[in-house]
């Protein structure tokens, strides 16, 4: 694996990056977001928030219009607050992401671009 195919924010036009180029782009664009993302995957309230958002999105897509109840709105607001507290609390001492985590976070593909 000498090259990485990444076409996201800050990428080269061709999408082809060496490992060093890719890490430089990730350090510029995702240095703070990557550790927060991985901490949110471990936080219980963030998991519940994602599940509830997915359910609401499916209902919205199915019915084309969907109005949330007051109970659901309140529950979602509480989950957002607790998730933010969880992420901020756990990421203060978090190390920056390594190559493997950056690839998972950004959706890049090791190898040549098609």
Wavefront OBJ file of the C-alpha trace (Angstrom):
o trace
v 0.000 0.000 0.000
v 1.979 2.957 -1.305
v -0.932 5.049 -2.522
v -4.286 6.064 -1.121
v -7.319 7.115 -3.129
v -9.009 10.052 -1.381
v -11.279 12.585 -3.074
v -12.621 14.486 -0.069
v -11.838 17.890 1.397
v -8.332 19.084 0.605
v -7.613 16.224 -1.796
v -5.589 16.471 -4.967
v -7.574 16.650 -8.212
v -6.468 13.184 -9.282
v -7.366 11.684 -5.892
v -4.054 9.795 -5.762
v -1.975 10.437 -2.644
v 1.132 8.966 -1.147
v 0.869 8.097 2.520
v 2.753 11.261 3.487
v 0.540 13.453 1.293
v -2.604 11.863 2.663
v -1.523 12.299 6.283
v -0.658 15.942 5.590
v -4.136 16.572 4.156
v -5.804 14.780 7.076
v -3.765 16.717 9.636
v -4.915 19.945 7.982
v -8.593 19.079 7.599
v -9.518 16.442 10.196
v -7.048 16.721 13.066
v -9.722 17.614 15.642
v -12.717 15.845 14.106
v -11.254 12.353 13.777
v -10.676 11.679 17.523
v -14.123 13.103 18.334
v -15.716 10.764 15.780
v -14.098 7.666 17.283
v -15.044 8.687 20.829
v -18.643 9.199 19.720
v -18.710 5.597 18.474
v -18.052 4.427 22.055
v -20.435 6.809 23.859
v -23.844 5.281 24.752
v -25.821 8.501 24.324
v -24.216 9.110 20.917
v -25.207 5.604 19.816
v -28.795 6.207 20.942
v -28.797 9.578 19.158
v -27.656 7.965 15.891
v -30.289 5.207 16.206
v -33.085 7.709 16.851
v -31.926 9.907 13.964
v -31.914 6.878 11.664
v -35.460 5.920 12.710
v -36.709 9.467 12.170
v -35.012 9.676 8.789
v -36.624 6.415 7.664
v -40.048 7.670 8.791
v -39.502 10.948 6.952
v -38.450 9.172 3.750
v -41.407 6.776 3.959
v -44.069 9.430 4.598
v -42.370 12.370 2.810
v -43.474 14.581 5.700
v -43.076 13.699 9.315
v -43.705 15.822 12.358
v -41.946 14.769 15.551
v -43.889 14.565 18.773
v -42.904 16.762 21.697
v -41.652 13.698 23.553
v -39.371 12.683 20.670
v -38.109 16.244 20.240
v -37.267 16.472 23.937
v -35.597 13.047 23.919
v -33.496 13.944 20.879
v -32.443 17.284 22.403
v -31.329 15.538 25.599
v -29.364 12.969 23.607
v -27.598 15.722 21.661
v -26.587 17.446 24.897
v -25.360 14.302 26.637
v -23.535 13.168 23.504
v -21.734 16.519 23.234
v -20.731 16.328 26.898
v -19.490 12.772 26.442
v -17.416 13.627 23.356
v -15.920 16.795 24.852
v -15.115 15.093 28.137
v -13.351 12.153 26.544
v -11.488 13.949 23.743
v -9.551 16.509 25.789
v -6.627 14.123 26.252
v -7.141 12.220 23.005
v -4.162 11.586 20.741
v -4.418 12.403 17.045
v -5.559 9.656 14.703
v -3.143 7.330 12.932
v -3.228 6.271 9.271
v -5.665 3.392 9.829
v -8.145 5.575 11.730
v -7.891 8.399 9.187
v -8.714 5.948 6.389
v -11.735 4.632 8.275
v -12.880 8.147 9.202
v -12.532 9.677 5.746
v -13.649 6.726 3.643
v -10.423 6.713 1.656
v -9.408 3.574 -0.207
v -5.902 2.116 0.019
v -4.528 1.473 -3.444
v -5.013 3.036 -6.836
v -8.037 5.086 -7.850
v -10.282 3.669 -10.568
l 1 2 3 4 5 6 7 8 9 10 11 12 13 14 15 16 17 18 19 20 21 22 23 24 25 26 27 28 29 30 31 32 33 34 35 36 37 38 39 40 41 42 43 44 45 46 47 48 49 50 51 52 53 54 55 56 57 58 59 60 61 62 63 64 65 66 67 68 69 70 71 72 73 74 75 76 77 78 79 80 81 82 83 84 85 86 87 88 89 90 91 92 93 94 95 96 97 98 99 100 101 102 103 104 105 106 107 108 109 110 111 112 113 114
